[in-house]
Amino acid sequence: MKKDKVDEVCEKIQHFLERSPIDDVKKNLKTILVNNLSNLDLITREEFDIQKSVLNKTREKLIELEARIEELIKKQDSSAD
């Protein structure tokens, strides 16, 4: 008798879930998320990594140029004396 009750409850739950709008909600939510995310100005990980690499190279070049300028300024100062 207990098994019959458990089966009955399971059947009612399944029936409820079948009638539930949860699938529609999932579909709508997914559509809303995709639309909103596509409106954002996002980039891929690959694009980010490329830009990061470019930035690092630019930073290294800037450091080199700053050191070179300092060296030239020192040479100019020492030759002016």
Sequence and secondary structure as in RCSB ss.txt:
>XXXX:A:sequence
MKKDKVDEVCEKIQHFLERSPIDDVKKNLKTILVNNLSNLDLITREEFDIQKSVLNKTREKLIELEARIEELIKK
QDSSAD
>XXXX:A:secstr
 HHHHHHHHHHHHHHHHHHSTHHHHHHHHHHHHHHHHHHS    HHHHHHHHHHHHHHHHHHHHHHHHHHHHHHH
HHHHH 
